[in-house]
Amino acid sequence: MSLSSTKISWRTACALVISNMVGTGVFTSLGFQVAVVQNTWSIVLLWVLGGLLALIGAFTFAELGTHYAHENGGDYVFIANGLHPFLGYLSAWVSLVGGFAAPVAIAGKAMESYLAPLGIPNLRFLTVVLILLLGLLHSFSLRHSSVFQNMTTLVKIGFIASILGVGVFVSAIPGNALRWDASYQTEVFTSPFAVSLLYVTYAYTGWNAAAYIVAEIRDPRRNLPRALLLGTLGVAIIYVGLQLVLLKFASVAQLQGQVDVAVISLANVLGTSGGRWVSAGIAFQLIATMSSYVWIGGRVTQRMAQDFPLWRFFSKQSVQQIPVRAIWLQVGITLLLLFSGTLEQVLLCTSFVLQLMGTLAVASLLRTPRQSDDFPSPFRPWLQWAYIAFSLFVLGFILTDRPRESLVGLAVVAVGGATYWIRPKR
C-alpha cells in the first residue's frame, strides 16, 4: 500500500484526541478553583462533570462523524449540512485563527514560560523553529504525521503517568489541601462552583479532534467512535487523578490563585530541582498538543476552500493528499500571532465565538437524520439539549464577564461573514 493511500488507525486518532485535550489547562486550573472551592469532593465533582459534558460532545460527534464518514472538516461540514452553509463558513473562518492557529501560538508561549527556569537561551527562536518543523513534518504524508503524533503522545502519557506514580507511592505532606468533609453539600450550589466549572470545560476542549479528519481514519464507522470515546474517557480519568495528586502535595494557601500549581505541588516532595524538571516536562508534552492542532487545522481550511472560490488556492492537496497550502497558511498565522503580543486578547475575543460555533455543531445533530450505519448517540436528543443548555450558560457568562472582548469576537465573525458573499470567477 502506498503512503498516499494509507489511513490512520484508531490508536493514532485516539492519540490526536488525547494530545488535543491535554495541554496546560489541567496543570493550571486548580489554583483558581481552590481560591473559591476547597472541598475535595467538590473539586472531583467539577472534573467529573467536565468529563461528562465532554463525553456528551464525543457521543454527538461520533454520530455526526460517521454520518459524514468520507468528509474531513468537522464542525464546518456538520454545521454547513445540518444548519446552513453560511453558518458553516463562519465556523471555518473562526477556526482558522481562534480554533487552531491561536492555540498553537499560546502553547508555544506557555512552553517558553515553563522552560525559562532552566536557563535555556533564545527560547523564542526555538519556538519558531519548532512551529516551522511541525508544519514541515505534517506536509509529507499521513504516515509521517501518524508516527510523530503517536511518539509525542506516548511522551505526554509517560510524563503524566510519572506524576500519578509519585502520587501513589509518595506520602502526603502535612497540612495538604485534601479535605473530605461534608462542606461540598453547600459548595456545589454556589456561583463560585459554576464559575470554576468554566475553567474545567476549557481544560476539556479538544474531545472532538478526531472528527475533523474522519476521512483519514481507517474504517471510520467503527474506529472514530472508539477514538473519541476512549480518548475522552481516558483523559477524564487522568484529570481527576492529577487533581488529587496536586492536592495531596500542597496546602490550600500555596495553591490559591497560582498558575504553576503542578510545579508548586510537586516541588514540595521532589525538591526545587525536581520542580524544574516538572516544569520542563509540562513544556515538552506540549509538543504533542501543538502537533495535533497543526495536523487538524489545515484540513478544516482545505475542506472549506473546496466550496468557496475566494479560498480555492488553499483547496489544493499534494500528491499524498495532504493540504500543504492550508497547513502553511495556518503556520503563517500562528507565527504572526506569536509575535503580536496580543495572544491573551485573541483568546478572550475568540472564546465566545468558539463556544458558540461548538454549540451550533452539537445542535446540527438535531437537524441531521440518523442513517442505519451511523453511530447511534445514546439518549438522543436529550443529551444534546443538556449540552446546549450548559453551553448557553457559558456563553451568557462570557458575554457578561467579558462584554468588550465578546463583541470584538462577534465583529471578527461579521467581517468573515462579509467575505462569504465574495465569489470571484474561476
LINGIFEN-V678820 format. One record per residue. N is the residue number from 1. RES is the residue in one small letter. PSI is psi as a letter, one per 20 degrees, with the letter a starting at -180 (999 if undefined). Layout:
# LINGIFEN-V678820
[[N;RES;PSI] [N;RES;PSI]]
This chain:
# LINGIFEN-V678820
[[1;m;p] [2;s;r] [3;l;h] [4;s;h] [5;s;i] [6;t;p] [7;k;r] [8;i;q] [9;s;r] [10;w;h] [11;r;g] [12;t;g] [13;a;h] [14;c;h] [15;a;h] [16;l;g] [17;v;g] [18;i;g] [19;s;h] [20;n;h] [21;m;g] [22;v;o] [23;g;d] [24;t;i] [25;g;g] [26;v;h] [27;f;i] [28;t;h] [29;s;h] [30;l;h] [31;g;h] [32;f;h] [33;q;g] [34;v;i] [35;a;h] [36;v;h] [37;v;o] [38;q;i] [39;n;p] [40;t;h] [41;w;h] [42;s;g] [43;i;g] [44;v;g] [45;l;h] [46;l;g] [47;w;h] [48;v;g] [49;l;g] [50;g;h] [51;g;h] [52;l;g] [53;l;g] [54;a;h] [55;l;h] [56;i;g] [57;g;g] [58;a;g] [59;f;g] [60;t;g] [61;f;h] [62;a;g] [63;e;g] [64;l;g] [65;g;g] [66;t;h] [67;h;h] [68;y;l] [69;a;i] [70;h;j] [71;e;p] [72;n;r] [73;g;h] [74;g;c] [75;d;g] [76;y;g] [77;v;g] [78;f;g] [79;i;g] [80;a;h] [81;n;h] [82;g;h] [83;l;f] [84;h;q] [85;p;h] [86;f;g] [87;l;h] [88;g;g] [89;y;g] [90;l;h] [91;s;h] [92;a;h] [93;w;g] [94;v;h] [95;s;h] [96;l;g] [97;v;g] [98;g;h] [99;g;h] [100;f;g] [101;a;g] [102;a;g] [103;p;h] [104;v;g] [105;a;g] [106;i;g] [107;a;h] [108;g;g] [109;k;h] [110;a;h] [111;m;g] [112;e;g] [113;s;h] [114;y;h] [115;l;i] [116;a;g] [117;p;i] [118;l;i] [119;g;k] [120;i;p] [121;p;r] [122;n;l] [123;l;h] [124;r;g] [125;f;g] [126;l;h] [127;t;g] [128;v;g] [129;v;g] [130;l;g] [131;i;g] [132;l;g] [133;l;h] [134;l;g] [135;g;g] [136;l;g] [137;l;g] [138;h;j] [139;s;i] [140;f;f] [141;s;r] [142;l;h] [143;r;g] [144;h;g] [145;s;g] [146;s;g] [147;v;g] [148;f;g] [149;q;g] [150;n;g] [151;m;g] [152;t;h] [153;t;h] [154;l;h] [155;v;g] [156;k;g] [157;i;h] [158;g;g] [159;f;g] [160;i;g] [161;a;h] [162;s;h] [163;i;g] [164;l;h] [165;g;g] [166;v;g] [167;g;h] [168;v;g] [169;f;i] [170;v;p] [171;s;q] [172;a;q] [173;i;q] [174;p;q] [175;g;k] [176;n;r] [177;a;j] [178;l;p] [179;r;o] [180;w;k] [181;d;a] [182;a;j] [183;s;i] [184;y;h] [185;q;h] [186;t;h] [187;e;h] [188;v;i] [189;f;k] [190;t;r] [191;s;g] [192;p;h] [193;f;g] [194;a;g] [195;v;g] [196;s;h] [197;l;h] [198;l;h] [199;y;h] [200;v;g] [201;t;h] [202;y;g] [203;a;h] [204;y;i] [205;t;q] [206;g;i] [207;w;i] [208;n;j] [209;a;g] [210;a;h] [211;a;h] [212;y;h] [213;i;k] [214;v;h] [215;a;i] [216;e;j] [217;i;p] [218;r;p] [219;d;m] [220;p;h] [221;r;h] [222;r;h] [223;n;h] [224;l;g] [225;p;h] [226;r;g] [227;a;g] [228;l;g] [229;l;g] [230;l;g] [231;g;g] [232;t;g] [233;l;g] [234;g;g] [235;v;h] [236;a;g] [237;i;g] [238;i;g] [239;y;g] [240;v;g] [241;g;g] [242;l;h] [243;q;g] [244;l;h] [245;v;g] [246;l;h] [247;l;h] [248;k;h] [249;f;j] [250;a;q] [251;s;r] [252;v;g] [253;a;h] [254;q;h] [255;l;h] [256;q;p] [257;g;j] [258;q;q] [259;v;g] [260;d;l] [261;v;h] [262;a;g] [263;v;g] [264;i;g] [265;s;g] [266;l;h] [267;a;h] [268;n;h] [269;v;i] [270;l;i] [271;g;r] [272;t;g] [273;s;h] [274;g;h] [275;g;h] [276;r;h] [277;w;h] [278;v;g] [279;s;g] [280;a;h] [281;g;g] [282;i;h] [283;a;g] [284;f;h] [285;q;i] [286;l;i] [287;i;g] [288;a;h] [289;t;g] [290;m;g] [291;s;g] [292;s;h] [293;y;h] [294;v;g] [295;w;g] [296;i;g] [297;g;g] [298;g;h] [299;r;h] [300;v;g] [301;t;g] [302;q;g] [303;r;g] [304;m;h] [305;a;h] [306;q;h] [307;d;i] [308;f;o] [309;p;h] [310;l;h] [311;w;j] [312;r;h] [313;f;h] [314;f;j] [315;s;i] [316;k;q] [317;q;r] [318;s;r] [319;v;h] [320;q;j] [321;q;k] [322;i;p] [323;p;m] [324;v;g] [325;r;g] [326;a;h] [327;i;g] [328;w;h] [329;l;g] [330;q;g] [331;v;g] [332;g;g] [333;i;h] [334;t;g] [335;l;h] [336;l;g] [337;l;h] [338;l;h] [339;f;i] [340;s;h] [341;g;j] [342;t;k] [343;l;g] [344;e;g] [345;q;g] [346;v;g] [347;l;g] [348;l;h] [349;c;h] [350;t;i] [351;s;h] [352;f;g] [353;v;h] [354;l;g] [355;q;h] [356;l;g] [357;m;h] [358;g;h] [359;t;g] [360;l;h] [361;a;g] [362;v;g] [363;a;h] [364;s;h] [365;l;h] [366;l;i] [367;r;j] [368;t;o] [369;p;p] [370;r;p] [371;q;r] [372;s;h] [373;d;j] [374;d;q] [375;f;p] [376;p;o] [377;s;p] [378;p;q] [379;f;k] [380;r;p] [381;p;j] [382;w;g] [383;l;h] [384;q;g] [385;w;h] [386;a;g] [387;y;g] [388;i;g] [389;a;g] [390;f;h] [391;s;h] [392;l;h] [393;f;g] [394;v;g] [395;l;g] [396;g;g] [397;f;g] [398;i;g] [399;l;h] [400;t;g] [401;d;h] [402;r;m] [403;p;g] [404;r;g] [405;e;h] [406;s;g] [407;l;h] [408;v;g] [409;g;g] [410;l;h] [411;a;h] [412;v;h] [413;v;h] [414;a;g] [415;v;g] [416;g;h] [417;g;h] [418;a;h] [419;t;i] [420;y;h] [421;w;i] [422;i;o] [423;r;m] [424;p;q] [425;k;q] [426;r;999]]
